[in-house]
Amino acid sequence: MNTTALKNPIYLAVVQAKFQLTEAIRIPISIIMGLFAPSIGLLFFVIPQRAVAEDPELSTAAVTGLAVFGMMVNSLFQFAIEVSQARERPWGAYTRSLPSGPGTRLLSYLLSSGVLSAVSVIPLVILAALTTEATLTSPRLLAGIAALLITAVPFMLIGIAIGYLMSSKAAVAAAQVLMLALAFGGGLFIPPRAFPDWLANVSFAMPTRSALEISSWVAGIGTEHVAPALVGFLAWSVGLTIICLILATRDGDREYGS
């Protein structure tokens, strides 16, 4: 094998991500519920409400919120569990021995679990197209998917931080609590316009609200709050990246199996 490639951090991140993704796929039950969670939400909470499902704007807004919810859930759980379990297994010790820094390990997690998070949008879009009046032009649909992937970065980084800070059992519990808090506080279950003023202001401090506003803006169903949403997204992304790099460096210095 080319030794130059082995020194390339991007190449090493892709290789690690490939093995992590392969391991996850070998246990499909562990990812099935996450992949179909947003579709289940659409099936039970949107489709039966025909006044919403048959209104193009309302149904598009509902699908956008569920897409953000799906990305958040998969990112939190996949990353938190993957990172925490890797720290408890020999695989984690092996990847630490590779000639790569914490940035490479961080990128490998973003690539592997990020793919699984993105796949959850596919069944949601298909179901919405068949059962609701939600409509997006092809360019807006592609832009919306890109926005979902980009705005999911803070959720991925939160999951990674949880994984570095906690054991696998504790990580699951922490991800569940955060999932509910971020979903409700960010306006994914209740439209932000229905919030009282104080909660509407507080919700802008949450990455879920930023992701929802940016994705809605790209989909063409909301533009008035995109500026604070962009600021919030950038602040969360930069801050969490620094925290995760610190945690990954600290974890690389610890003695595995001690």
TORRO-464110 format. One record per residue: residue in one letter; chain; z, y, x of N, C-alpha, C in turn. Coordinates in pm, whole numbers, plus 50000, padded with zeros to 5 digits. Each point is the difference from the previous one (the first is absolute). Layout:
> residu; chaine; nup; nnorth; neast; caup; canorth; caeast; cup; cnorth; ceast
> A; A; Z; Y; X; Z; Y; X; Z; Y; X
...
END
This chain:
> residu; chaine; nup; nnorth; neast; caup; canorth; caeast; cup; cnorth; ceast
> M; A; 50000; 49880; 50085; 50000; 50120; 49915; 50000; 50125; 50088
> N; A; 49934; 50102; 49955; 49991; 50124; 50075; 50138; 50064; 50013
> T; A; 50045; 50017; 50125; 50133; 50057; 50021; 50006; 50147; 49961
> T; A; 49885; 50067; 50003; 49997; 50140; 49958; 50033; 50012; 49852
> A; A; 49950; 49906; 49921; 50028; 50001; 49856; 50148; 49981; 49973
> L; A; 50063; 49915; 50082; 50142; 49972; 49982; 50087; 50122; 50028
> K; A; 49947; 50095; 50073; 50074; 50121; 50030; 49973; 50111; 49899
> N; A; 49905; 49974; 49910; 49964; 50100; 49899; 50099; 49992; 49884
> P; A; 50078; 50105; 49973; 50101; 49993; 49893; 49939; 49980; 49862
> I; A; 49880; 50055; 49977; 49934; 49982; 49870; 49963; 49854; 49980
> Y; A; 49946; 49938; 50105; 49961; 49859; 49992; 50123; 49913; 49973
> L; A; 50108; 50028; 50071; 50122; 49921; 49982; 50056; 50019; 49859
> A; A; 49991; 50121; 49946; 50048; 50025; 49864; 49919; 49922; 49898
> V; A; 49867; 49995; 50019; 49913; 49927; 49909; 50030; 49850; 50005
> V; A; 50022; 49947; 50122; 50031; 49857; 50015; 50132; 49967; 49931
> Q; A; 50101; 50082; 50024; 50129; 49977; 49935; 49988; 50009; 49849
> A; A; 49925; 50098; 49952; 49981; 50016; 49856; 49930; 49879; 49939
> K; A; 49905; 49944; 50073; 49927; 49882; 49952; 50094; 49883; 49978
> F; A; 50088; 49976; 50096; 50093; 49888; 49987; 50103; 50027; 49890
> Q; A; 50045; 50123; 49986; 50096; 50034; 49895; 49937; 49983; 49862
> L; A; 49874; 50041; 49987; 49931; 49987; 49872; 49975; 49853; 49967
> T; A; 49962; 49922; 50101; 49978; 49856; 49979; 50127; 49930; 49955
> E; A; 50111; 50036; 50060; 50128; 49939; 49963; 50037; 50034; 49856
> A; A; 49975; 50124; 49958; 50032; 50040; 49863; 49914; 49926; 49899
> I; A; 49871; 49982; 50030; 49907; 49935; 49909; 50034; 49852; 49985
> R; A; 50060; 49940; 50102; 50035; 49858; 49992; 50109; 49973; 49897
> I; A; 50072; 50105; 49957; 50102; 49986; 49896; 49960; 50094; 49887
> P; A; 49899; 49963; 49921; 49944; 50094; 49901; 50098; 50046; 49894
> I; A; 50098; 49916; 49965; 50093; 50040; 49895; 50079; 50123; 50040
> S; A; 50014; 50020; 50130; 50079; 50115; 50047; 49927; 50132; 49982
> I; A; 49870; 49995; 49978; 49924; 50124; 49987; 49934; 50016; 49863
> I; A; 49996; 49892; 49919; 49929; 50006; 49873; 50062; 50104; 49907
> M; A; 50132; 49998; 49986; 50065; 50093; 49907; 49979; 50145; 50043
> G; A; 50007; 50023; 50131; 49977; 50136; 50048; 49858; 50047; 49973
> L; A; 49904; 49910; 50015; 49860; 50036; 49981; 49969; 50032; 49854
> F; A; 50069; 49932; 49908; 49969; 50019; 49858; 50102; 50085; 49926
> A; A; 50100; 50053; 50071; 50102; 50082; 49934; 49941; 50121; 49926
> P; A; 49911; 50079; 50060; 49944; 50114; 49925; 49916; 49957; 49881
> S; A; 49930; 49887; 50012; 49919; 49950; 49887; 50089; 49956; 49885
> I; A; 50114; 49939; 50032; 50095; 49960; 49896; 50055; 50124; 49929
> G; A; 50028; 50104; 50077; 50045; 50125; 49939; 49897; 50057; 49904
> L; A; 49873; 49997; 50039; 49893; 50048; 49912; 49991; 49914; 49874
> L; A; 50013; 49870; 50017; 49987; 49907; 49889; 50108; 50019; 49893
> F; A; 50122; 50029; 50043; 50112; 50006; 49906; 50035; 50142; 49955
> F; A; 49969; 50101; 50082; 50049; 50134; 49968; 49890; 50100; 49967
> V; A; 49877; 49971; 50033; 49892; 50096; 49974; 49903; 49946; 49894
> I; A; 49950; 49880; 50020; 49900; 49945; 49909; 50050; 49993; 49855
> P; A; 50127; 49958; 49973; 50046; 49997; 49860; 50008; 50138; 49936
> Q; A; 50015; 50106; 50079; 50004; 50136; 49947; 49857; 50053; 49990
> R; A; 49936; 49972; 49891; 49858; 50031; 49987; 49971; 50149; 50008
> A; A; 50099; 50084; 49961; 49979; 50144; 50010; 49984; 50042; 50146
> V; A; 50066; 49927; 50089; 49986; 50027; 50143; 49878; 49930; 50056
> A; A; 49983; 49873; 49967; 49891; 49921; 50057; 49863; 50052; 49959
> E; A; 49991; 50063; 49881; 49871; 50047; 49952; 49974; 50147; 50033
> D; A; 50095; 50064; 50068; 49980; 50137; 50045; 49961; 49999; 50147
> P; A; 49882; 50049; 50035; 49954; 49992; 50140; 50096; 50063; 50100
> E; A; 50052; 50120; 49968; 50088; 50067; 50095; 50135; 49931; 50012
> L; A; 50061; 49965; 49886; 50131; 49936; 50003; 49993; 49862; 50066
> S; A; 49897; 49924; 49969; 49990; 49866; 50058; 49970; 50007; 50149
> T; A; 49920; 50098; 50041; 49974; 50016; 50144; 50127; 50038; 50074
> A; A; 50079; 50089; 49938; 50128; 50039; 50061; 50094; 49881; 50010
> A; A; 50004; 49916; 49895; 50087; 49882; 50001; 49957; 49901; 50107
> V; A; 49871; 49978; 50012; 49950; 49907; 50102; 50029; 50053; 50140
> T; A; 49987; 50131; 50018; 50031; 50059; 50131; 50146; 49979; 50035
> G; A; 50090; 50025; 49905; 50142; 49979; 50025; 50031; 49855; 50033
> L; A; 49938; 49907; 49929; 50023; 49858; 50027; 49943; 49958; 50136
> A; A; 49888; 50060; 50038; 49943; 49970; 50132; 50094; 50046; 50111
> V; A; 50058; 50120; 49985; 50098; 50048; 50097; 50123; 49908; 50000
> F; A; 50042; 49957; 49881; 50114; 49909; 49989; 49971; 49869; 50074
> G; A; 49880; 49945; 49982; 49965; 49876; 50067; 50000; 50014; 50151
> M; A; 49945; 50110; 50049; 50001; 50023; 50144; 50142; 50013; 50053
> M; A; 50085; 50071; 49924; 50137; 50020; 50044; 50077; 49869; 50004
> V; A; 49991; 49922; 49892; 50074; 49873; 49993; 49959; 49906; 50112
> N; A; 49870; 49982; 50017; 49952; 49909; 50104; 50035; 50050; 50139
> S; A; 49990; 50129; 50020; 50033; 50054; 50132; 50147; 49981; 50032
> L; A; 50088; 50036; 49907; 50143; 49987; 50025; 50039; 49856; 50028
> F; A; 49960; 49908; 49913; 50043; 49862; 50013; 49932; 49929; 50115
> Q; A; 49867; 50014; 50011; 49928; 49930; 50105; 50049; 50042; 50138
> F; A; 50014; 50130; 50020; 50040; 50048; 50132; 50146; 49970; 50030
> A; A; 50088; 50024; 49901; 50142; 49975; 50023; 50026; 49853; 50032
> I; A; 49940; 49911; 49923; 50022; 49857; 50022; 49932; 49952; 50128
> E; A; 49876; 50044; 50022; 49925; 49957; 50118; 50072; 50041; 50129
> V; A; 50042; 50124; 50008; 50064; 50050; 50122; 50136; 49935; 50021
> S; A; 50080; 49991; 49893; 50133; 49942; 50014; 49993; 49852; 50037
> Q; A; 49906; 49925; 49941; 49987; 49858; 50033; 49946; 49981; 50141
> A; A; 49909; 50088; 50043; 49947; 49989; 50136; 50110; 50020; 50103
> R; A; 50096; 50083; 49970; 50112; 50023; 50093; 50093; 49880; 50008
> E; A; 49996; 49913; 49896; 50089; 49884; 49996; 49932; 49873; 50046
> R; A; 49871; 50006; 50027; 49924; 49880; 50036; 49950; 50007; 50144
> P; A; 49965; 49882; 50056; 49943; 49999; 50136; 49873; 50082; 50013
> W; A; 49925; 50015; 49888; 49876; 50079; 50006; 50029; 50143; 50041
> G; A; 50111; 50053; 49953; 50035; 50136; 50037; 50027; 50013; 50148
> A; A; 50069; 49900; 50056; 50027; 50002; 50143; 49870; 49989; 50080
> Y; A; 49906; 49920; 49947; 49872; 49984; 50070; 49920; 50130; 50001
> T; A; 49990; 50066; 49883; 49923; 50125; 49995; 50066; 50107; 50088
> R; A; 50132; 49994; 50013; 50066; 50096; 50088; 49964; 49978; 50146
> S; A; 49966; 49874; 50033; 49966; 49970; 50139; 49858; 50041; 50037
> L; A; 49918; 50034; 49901; 49862; 50039; 50028; 49997; 50137; 50068
> P; A; 49894; 50025; 50078; 49992; 50128; 50072; 49961; 50115; 49907
> S; A; 50086; 50028; 49906; 49973; 50106; 49904; 50129; 50073; 49967
> G; A; 49987; 50124; 49958; 50116; 50081; 49968; 50032; 49996; 49852
> P; A; 50099; 50078; 49958; 50038; 50002; 49858; 49889; 50051; 49909
> G; A; 49915; 50087; 50051; 49891; 50051; 49919; 49903; 49890; 49960
> T; A; 49976; 49905; 50089; 49911; 49888; 49970; 50058; 49912; 49892
> R; A; 50130; 49969; 50011; 50065; 49918; 49898; 49998; 50072; 49865
> L; A; 50024; 50130; 50002; 49999; 50078; 49877; 49862; 49997; 49935
> L; A; 49896; 50015; 50080; 49863; 49998; 49948; 49965; 49863; 49944
> S; A; 50049; 49893; 50063; 49970; 49865; 49950; 50058; 49979; 49861
> Y; A; 50119; 50053; 49976; 50059; 49988; 49867; 49922; 50083; 49898
> L; A; 49956; 50118; 50040; 49922; 50084; 49909; 49869; 49932; 49961
> L; A; 49939; 49931; 50094; 49872; 49934; 49973; 50018; 49877; 49912
> S; A; 50097; 49915; 50033; 50015; 49873; 49928; 50052; 50020; 49858
> S; A; 50116; 50059; 49986; 50056; 50019; 49867; 49925; 50107; 49922
> G; A; 49936; 50093; 50069; 49920; 50101; 49931; 49883; 49939; 49925
> V; A; 49941; 49894; 50056; 49890; 49931; 49932; 50048; 49940; 49868
> L; A; 50117; 49935; 50005; 50053; 49939; 49879; 50032; 50105; 49894
> S; A; 50050; 50114; 50043; 50030; 50107; 49904; 49873; 50052; 49934
> A; A; 49895; 50015; 50078; 49874; 50054; 49947; 49935; 49903; 49900
> V; A; 50015; 49870; 50024; 49938; 49902; 49912; 50057; 50007; 49859
> S; A; 50126; 50047; 49986; 50062; 50006; 49867; 49928; 50095; 49907
> V; A; 49921; 50091; 50053; 49928; 50098; 49917; 49879; 49935; 49931
> I; A; 49944; 49896; 50061; 49876; 49940; 49948; 50017; 49944; 49859
> P; A; 50098; 49909; 49975; 50013; 49949; 49862; 50037; 50109; 49901
> L; A; 50072; 50102; 50043; 50036; 50110; 49911; 49875; 50076; 49956
> V; A; 49912; 50032; 50092; 49878; 50074; 49968; 49911; 49918; 49906
> I; A; 49988; 49870; 50026; 49916; 49915; 49915; 50056; 49993; 49859
> L; A; 50132; 49978; 49987; 50063; 49991; 49868; 49990; 50133; 49925
> A; A; 50019; 50111; 50071; 49992; 50130; 49936; 49858; 50028; 49950
> A; A; 49901; 49959; 50077; 49860; 50022; 49960; 49965; 49921; 49875
> L; A; 50062; 49884; 49983; 49968; 49913; 49887; 50078; 50034; 49874
> T; A; 50116; 50060; 50014; 50089; 50013; 49884; 50039; 50144; 49965
> T; A; 49965; 50097; 50082; 50036; 50139; 49971; 49878; 50091; 50013
> E; A; 50021; 50125; 49965; 49893; 50100; 50013; 50010; 50078; 50130
> A; A; 50082; 49951; 50093; 50011; 50067; 50130; 49865; 50000; 50068
> T; A; 49957; 50116; 50045; 49868; 50012; 50061; 50007; 50084; 50127
> L; A; 49930; 49952; 50101; 49983; 50074; 50125; 49859; 49974; 50050
> T; A; 49937; 50103; 50050; 49871; 49979; 50064; 50020; 49920; 50128
> S; A; 49894; 49938; 50046; 50010; 49918; 50122; 50055; 50079; 50119
> P; A; 49951; 50124; 50024; 50057; 50076; 50112; 50148; 50027; 49984
> R; A; 50043; 50035; 49879; 50143; 50026; 49978; 50082; 49873; 50011
> L; A; 49945; 49888; 49957; 50072; 49873; 50012; 50022; 49965; 50146
> L; A; 49897; 50014; 50081; 50013; 49971; 50143; 50097; 50098; 50067
> A; A; 49989; 50127; 49961; 50092; 50100; 50056; 50143; 49972; 49955
> G; A; 50016; 49955; 49876; 50133; 49968; 49950; 50063; 49884; 50075
> I; A; 49921; 49897; 50030; 50051; 49886; 50077; 50040; 50045; 50140
> A; A; 49918; 50085; 50059; 50033; 50053; 50133; 50130; 50081; 49995
> A; A; 50017; 50080; 49893; 50123; 50078; 49985; 50121; 49910; 49985
> L; A; 49984; 49891; 49926; 50111; 49905; 49983; 50041; 49939; 50134
> L; A; 49901; 49963; 50079; 50028; 49940; 50131; 50071; 50098; 50092
> I; A; 49955; 50123; 49998; 50059; 50101; 50088; 50142; 50036; 49955
> T; A; 50016; 50024; 49870; 50131; 50042; 49951; 50101; 49886; 49997
> A; A; 49956; 49877; 50023; 50093; 49887; 50007; 50070; 49991; 50135
> V; A; 49954; 50078; 50097; 50058; 49993; 50135; 50152; 50023; 50000
> P; A; 50052; 50102; 49929; 50146; 50016; 49998; 50074; 49878; 49946
> F; A; 49945; 49933; 49898; 50065; 49881; 49945; 50000; 49887; 50102
> M; A; 49890; 49987; 50073; 49993; 49899; 50104; 50105; 50028; 50108
> L; A; 50011; 50125; 50038; 50096; 50036; 50105; 50144; 49983; 49952
> I; A; 50026; 50027; 49872; 50134; 49976; 49946; 50031; 49851; 50007
> G; A; 49904; 49917; 49961; 50019; 49855; 50008; 50026; 49954; 50142
> I; A; 49927; 50055; 50095; 50019; 49963; 50141; 50139; 50040; 50046
> A; A; 50045; 50120; 49962; 50133; 50045; 50039; 50108; 49908; 49943
> I; A; 49983; 49961; 49874; 50096; 49907; 49939; 50003; 49869; 50078
> G; A; 49882; 49951; 50035; 49991; 49874; 50073; 50068; 50004; 50135
> Y; A; 49993; 50114; 50068; 50065; 50013; 50130; 50151; 50020; 49989
> L; A; 50045; 50052; 49887; 50142; 50032; 49984; 50081; 49888; 49938
> M; A; 49934; 49908; 49926; 50074; 49902; 49921; 49949; 49859; 50023
> S; A; 50083; 49904; 49959; 49958; 49860; 49998; 49902; 49981; 49885
> S; A; 49934; 49885; 49996; 49898; 49976; 49897; 50061; 50001; 49860
> K; A; 50119; 49943; 49982; 50063; 49999; 49868; 50039; 50141; 49955
> A; A; 50059; 50075; 50091; 50038; 50136; 49966; 49877; 50087; 49977
> A; A; 49892; 49973; 50073; 49877; 50080; 49985; 49942; 49986; 49861
> V; A; 50005; 49879; 49942; 49949; 49979; 49864; 50078; 50085; 49899
> A; A; 50133; 49998; 50013; 50084; 50076; 49908; 49975; 50150; 50014
> A; A; 49990; 50048; 50123; 49977; 50143; 50023; 49863; 50042; 49946
> A; A; 49898; 49916; 50018; 49867; 50031; 49950; 49998; 50007; 49848
> Q; A; 50076; 49912; 49933; 50006; 50002; 49854; 50062; 50130; 49948
> V; A; 50109; 50041; 50061; 50067; 50124; 49957; 49909; 50120; 50023
> L; A; 49938; 50006; 50117; 49912; 50113; 50031; 49877; 50002; 49910
> M; A; 49949; 49881; 49968; 49882; 49992; 49914; 50027; 50068; 49867
> L; A; 50113; 49969; 49938; 50032; 50059; 49869; 50025; 50150; 50012
> A; A; 50076; 50040; 50102; 50032; 50141; 50016; 49873; 50083; 50026
> L; A; 49913; 49951; 50086; 49878; 50074; 50032; 49902; 50001; 49882
> A; A; 49994; 49889; 49927; 49907; 49993; 49887; 50042; 50096; 49889
> F; A; 50128; 49997; 49961; 50046; 50089; 49893; 50000; 50146; 50047
> G; A; 50056; 50025; 50118; 50010; 50137; 50048; 49866; 50062; 50033
> G; A; 49900; 49918; 50034; 49870; 50053; 50036; 49904; 50015; 49885
> G; A; 50042; 49962; 49879; 49914; 50018; 49883; 49900; 49890; 49977
> L; A; 50027; 49879; 50051; 49906; 49890; 49980; 50020; 49931; 49867
> F; A; 50123; 50004; 49945; 50027; 49939; 49871; 50001; 50103; 49887
> I; A; 50054; 50117; 50028; 50003; 50109; 49903; 49919; 50116; 50057
> P; A; 49904; 50054; 49927; 49918; 50110; 50054; 50087; 50116; 50048
> P; A; 49973; 50056; 50116; 50082; 50111; 50052; 50009; 50119; 49904
> R; A; 49897; 50020; 49918; 50004; 50113; 49907; 50109; 49983; 49894
> A; A; 50051; 49875; 49985; 50108; 49974; 49905; 50138; 50019; 50063
> F; A; 50004; 50025; 50132; 50127; 50019; 50070; 50062; 50135; 49963
> P; A; 50133; 50009; 50001; 50063; 50133; 49997; 49967; 50073; 50130
> D; A; 50013; 50131; 50000; 49958; 50080; 50114; 50067; 49957; 50130
> W; A; 50130; 49972; 49995; 50071; 49966; 50123; 49948; 49868; 50059
> L; A; 49971; 49902; 49912; 49950; 49871; 50049; 49857; 50012; 50049
> A; A; 49922; 50084; 49933; 49862; 50022; 50045; 49997; 50059; 50139
> N; A; 50094; 50090; 50030; 50007; 50059; 50133; 50049; 49899; 50104
> V; A; 50101; 49922; 49962; 50053; 49899; 50093; 49894; 49894; 50032
> S; A; 49919; 49966; 49900; 49903; 49892; 50020; 49897; 50034; 50108
> F; A; 49977; 50129; 50026; 49905; 50037; 50104; 50050; 49962; 50140
> A; A; 50129; 49970; 50010; 50054; 49956; 50128; 49978; 49850; 50023
> M; A; 49942; 49932; 49903; 49978; 49856; 50010; 49855; 49969; 50036
> P; A; 49978; 49901; 50085; 49862; 49966; 50039; 49917; 49948; 49884
> T; A; 50066; 49942; 49899; 49925; 49952; 49884; 49936; 50115; 49923
> R; A; 50072; 50111; 49986; 49942; 50115; 49929; 49882; 50055; 50079
> S; A; 50014; 50006; 50132; 49889; 50048; 50082; 49878; 49910; 49985
> A; A; 50023; 49867; 50005; 49889; 49906; 49986; 49934; 50012; 49863
> L; A; 50082; 50016; 49896; 49946; 50011; 49864; 49916; 50127; 49984
> E; A; 50051; 50113; 50048; 49928; 50126; 49984; 49870; 50001; 50080
> I; A; 50005; 49947; 50123; 49878; 49999; 50083; 49896; 49906; 49940
> S; A; 50042; 49882; 49955; 49906; 49904; 49941; 49943; 50055; 49869
> S; A; 50084; 50067; 49920; 49951; 50060; 49875; 49900; 50111; 50028
> W; A; 50028; 50079; 50101; 49908; 50108; 50038; 49864; 49944; 50042
> V; A; 50002; 49893; 50079; 49874; 49938; 50044; 49925; 49942; 49880
> A; A; 50077; 49945; 49904; 49937; 49943; 49881; 49952; 50107; 49901
> G; A; 50037; 50126; 50025; 49955; 50109; 49916; 50081; 50020; 49874
> I; A; 50127; 49955; 49998; 50081; 50014; 49879; 50124; 50085; 50024
> G; A; 50006; 50070; 50111; 50115; 50086; 50026; 49982; 50074; 50131
> T; A; 50014; 50132; 49998; 49975; 50077; 50122; 50110; 50101; 50031
> E; A; 50090; 50028; 49903; 50092; 50112; 50017; 50110; 49975; 50102
> H; A; 50031; 49872; 50031; 50111; 49972; 50090; 49956; 49935; 50132
> V; A; 49875; 50008; 50032; 49951; 49928; 50118; 50054; 50059; 50130
> A; A; 50020; 50133; 50005; 50046; 50063; 50124; 50139; 49952; 50042
> P; A; 50103; 50008; 49912; 50130; 49947; 50040; 49997; 49849; 50024
> A; A; 49911; 49930; 49932; 49989; 49855; 50021; 49949; 49970; 50141
> L; A; 49903; 50076; 50047; 49947; 49981; 50135; 50106; 50030; 50105
> V; A; 50078; 50106; 49976; 50109; 50033; 50093; 50102; 49887; 50005
> G; A; 50038; 49950; 49883; 50095; 49890; 49995; 49949; 49875; 50068
> F; A; 49873; 49969; 49976; 49941; 49881; 50062; 50001; 50010; 50153
> L; A; 49960; 50114; 50052; 49996; 50018; 50145; 50142; 49994; 50060
> A; A; 50096; 50061; 49932; 50138; 50001; 50051; 50055; 49857; 50004
> W; A; 49980; 49925; 49893; 50048; 49861; 49998; 49930; 49916; 50106
> S; A; 49869; 50015; 50014; 49924; 49918; 50095; 50044; 50026; 50144
> V; A; 50010; 50127; 50036; 50039; 50033; 50138; 50144; 49957; 50028
> G; A; 50091; 50034; 49908; 50140; 49966; 50021; 50023; 49851; 50008
> L; A; 49938; 49924; 49910; 50020; 49855; 49999; 49933; 49933; 50120
> T; A; 49887; 50053; 50044; 49935; 49943; 50120; 50093; 50013; 50120
> I; A; 50061; 50116; 50016; 50094; 50019; 50112; 50118; 49904; 49989
> I; A; 50055; 49986; 49879; 50113; 49911; 49979; 49963; 49855; 50030
> C; A; 49884; 49957; 49953; 49957; 49861; 50022; 49973; 49972; 50147
> L; A; 49943; 50096; 50070; 49977; 49980; 50144; 50132; 49988; 50075
> I; A; 50098; 50081; 49960; 50133; 49991; 50063; 50063; 49864; 49973
> L; A; 49991; 49954; 49873; 50058; 49871; 49964; 49928; 49885; 50070
> A; A; 49867; 50009; 50009; 49923; 49895; 50067; 50033; 49994; 50149
> T; A; 50017; 50117; 50062; 50036; 50004; 50142; 50139; 49942; 50020
> R; A; 50093; 50038; 49914; 50136; 49946; 50010; 50001; 49849; 49979
> D; A; 49920; 49954; 49903; 49994; 49856; 49973; 49937; 49925; 50117
> G; A; 49904; 50063; 50068; 49938; 49936; 50115; 50095; 49984; 50117
> D; A; 50106; 50081; 50001; 50096; 49993; 50111; 50113; 49902; 49975
> R; A; 50011; 49952; 49874; 50110; 49910; 49969; 49966; 49857; 50043
> E; A; 50100; 49918; 50005; 49985; 49862; 50043; 49979; 49913; 49878
> Y; A; 49880; 49946; 49980; 49974; 49914; 49885; 50081; 49871; 50014
> G; A; 50055; 49960; 49885; 50075; 49876; 49999; 50141; 50015; 50046
> S; A; 50045; 50123; 50028; 50136; 50019; 50048; 50098; 50003; 49885
END
